[in-house]
Amino acid sequence: MENRKGKKGVVILGIVALILAAAVAVILWNNRKQTEETSEKEPPVTTQEPEVSTQDIVVEDRTEPEEDADEEEQEAIGQEDGEPDQNDGAVKQAEGVFDGFIDSHSVEIQLDSGEYATYLIYDEDLIEEMSKLDDFERISYEYQESTEEGRLPQIISVN
């Protein structure tokens, strides 16, 4: 009889183990389904930076016709037709190597010291004359220092 009781206990123990295993499987299955449903509702978390659209950038064009700009620039420095302004500094002479135009009214010249200097030119005839110079051509010129801080000197003649 003891043998039967032992076998009966093992069978009962096996059935209990199967029931527990089935219960754990059901619980894990339900947790997995809930996690999947939750992740479908929430947007995915990303670590990428948002893209910047250039369509939202507005660039305002503030350019004016070049003729008006020339007149305004000359008025701003108090001169007409490229003549030196009497209120600015003294006229000086210098020599250097013409390095070329930076823009329509600015040139760069390499000084004898090896440094580069930038000069303004407002006289249209002088601009035309200097545009005929070869790059790296040695020139002698007259310029006027500005008494206003931060303003570039102006070339007034080239020899």
C-alpha positions as CSV (number, residue, x, y, z in Angstrom):
1,M,0.0,0.0,0.0
2,E,2.8,2.3,0.7
3,N,4.0,1.9,-2.8
4,R,0.6,3.0,-4.1
5,K,0.6,6.0,-1.8
6,G,4.0,7.0,-3.1
7,K,3.0,6.7,-6.7
8,K,-0.2,8.6,-6.0
9,G,1.8,11.4,-4.4
10,V,4.2,11.6,-7.3
11,V,1.3,11.8,-9.8
12,I,-0.4,14.5,-7.8
13,L,2.9,16.4,-7.5
14,G,3.4,16.1,-11.3
15,I,-0.1,17.4,-12.0
16,V,0.4,20.4,-9.6
17,A,3.8,21.2,-11.4
18,L,2.0,21.1,-14.8
19,I,-0.7,23.4,-13.6
20,L,1.8,25.8,-12.1
21,A,3.8,25.7,-15.4
22,A,0.7,26.4,-17.4
23,A,-0.3,29.3,-15.1
24,V,3.2,30.9,-15.5
25,A,3.0,30.5,-19.3
26,V,-0.4,32.2,-19.4
27,I,0.9,35.1,-17.3
28,L,4.0,35.5,-19.4
29,W,1.9,35.4,-22.6
30,N,-0.5,38.1,-21.3
31,N,2.4,40.3,-20.3
32,R,4.0,40.0,-23.7
33,K,0.7,40.9,-25.5
34,Q,0.2,44.0,-23.2
35,T,3.8,45.1,-23.9
36,E,3.3,44.8,-27.7
37,E,0.0,46.8,-27.5
38,T,1.6,49.5,-25.5
39,S,4.6,49.9,-27.8
40,E,2.3,50.1,-30.8
41,K,0.4,53.1,-29.2
42,E,3.6,55.0,-28.1
43,P,5.8,56.6,-30.8
44,P,9.3,55.1,-31.0
45,V,12.0,56.8,-29.1
46,T,14.8,58.1,-31.3
47,T,18.1,59.8,-30.6
48,Q,18.5,61.5,-34.0
49,E,18.4,65.3,-34.3
50,P,15.4,66.6,-36.1
51,E,16.0,67.7,-39.7
52,V,16.2,71.4,-40.4
53,S,14.2,72.5,-43.3
54,T,15.5,75.4,-45.4
55,Q,12.0,76.1,-46.6
56,D,11.3,78.0,-43.4
57,I,14.3,80.4,-43.8
58,V,13.5,83.8,-45.2
59,V,16.3,85.8,-46.8
60,E,15.6,89.5,-47.2
61,D,17.2,91.1,-50.2
62,R,18.5,94.5,-49.2
63,T,20.6,95.2,-52.2
64,E,20.1,98.4,-54.1
65,P,21.1,99.3,-57.6
66,E,24.9,99.8,-57.9
67,E,24.7,103.4,-59.0
68,D,22.8,104.4,-55.9
69,A,25.2,102.4,-53.7
70,D,28.2,104.3,-55.2
71,E,26.6,107.6,-54.5
72,E,25.7,106.7,-51.0
73,E,29.2,105.4,-50.3
74,Q,30.7,108.6,-51.6
75,E,28.2,110.7,-49.6
76,A,29.0,108.6,-46.5
77,I,32.6,109.6,-46.7
78,G,31.9,113.1,-47.7
79,Q,33.3,113.3,-51.2
80,E,32.3,113.3,-54.8
81,D,34.2,112.0,-57.9
82,G,36.9,110.3,-55.8
83,E,38.3,113.6,-54.5
84,P,39.9,113.4,-51.0
85,D,37.7,114.7,-48.2
86,Q,39.2,117.7,-46.6
87,N,38.1,116.4,-43.2
88,D,40.1,113.2,-43.5
89,G,43.7,112.5,-42.9
90,A,46.7,113.7,-44.9
91,V,47.5,112.3,-48.3
92,K,50.5,109.9,-48.3
93,Q,52.6,108.2,-50.9
94,A,53.5,104.5,-50.9
95,E,54.8,101.7,-53.1
96,G,53.8,98.1,-53.2
97,V,52.8,95.1,-55.2
98,F,49.2,95.2,-56.6
99,D,47.6,92.0,-55.5
100,G,44.2,92.6,-57.2
101,F,40.6,93.7,-56.5
102,I,38.8,92.3,-53.5
103,D,35.5,93.7,-54.7
104,S,34.3,96.5,-57.0
105,H,35.7,99.2,-54.8
106,S,38.5,97.6,-52.8
107,V,42.1,96.5,-53.6
108,E,44.8,94.7,-51.8
109,I,48.4,95.7,-52.0
110,Q,51.5,93.9,-50.6
111,L,53.6,96.5,-48.8
112,D,57.4,96.4,-48.8
113,S,57.3,95.1,-45.2
114,G,55.5,91.9,-46.6
115,E,52.2,92.8,-45.0
116,Y,49.0,93.3,-47.0
117,A,47.0,96.4,-46.9
118,T,43.4,96.9,-48.1
119,Y,42.4,100.2,-49.7
120,L,39.1,101.7,-50.9
121,I,38.7,103.3,-54.4
122,Y,35.6,105.4,-55.3
123,D,36.9,107.2,-58.4
124,E,35.4,105.3,-61.3
125,D,38.3,106.5,-63.6
126,L,40.8,105.2,-61.1
127,I,39.0,101.9,-60.8
128,E,39.1,101.5,-64.6
129,E,42.8,102.4,-64.6
130,M,43.7,99.9,-61.8
131,S,41.6,97.2,-63.5
132,K,44.1,97.3,-66.4
133,L,47.0,96.6,-64.0
134,D,48.5,93.1,-64.0
135,D,48.3,91.2,-60.7
136,F,51.6,91.3,-58.8
137,E,52.6,94.5,-60.7
138,R,54.7,96.9,-58.6
139,I,53.0,100.3,-58.3
140,S,53.4,103.6,-56.6
141,Y,50.3,105.3,-55.3
142,E,48.8,108.1,-53.2
143,Y,46.3,107.3,-50.5
144,Q,44.5,109.2,-47.8
145,E,44.2,107.8,-44.3
146,S,40.8,108.1,-42.7
147,T,40.5,110.0,-39.4
148,E,37.4,107.8,-38.6
149,E,38.3,104.7,-36.6
150,G,37.7,101.5,-38.5
151,R,37.5,103.1,-42.0
152,L,39.9,101.9,-44.6
153,P,42.3,104.3,-46.3
154,Q,41.4,105.4,-49.9
155,I,43.7,105.3,-52.9
156,I,43.4,108.6,-54.8
157,S,45.9,108.2,-57.6
158,V,48.3,105.6,-59.1
159,N,51.6,106.4,-60.8
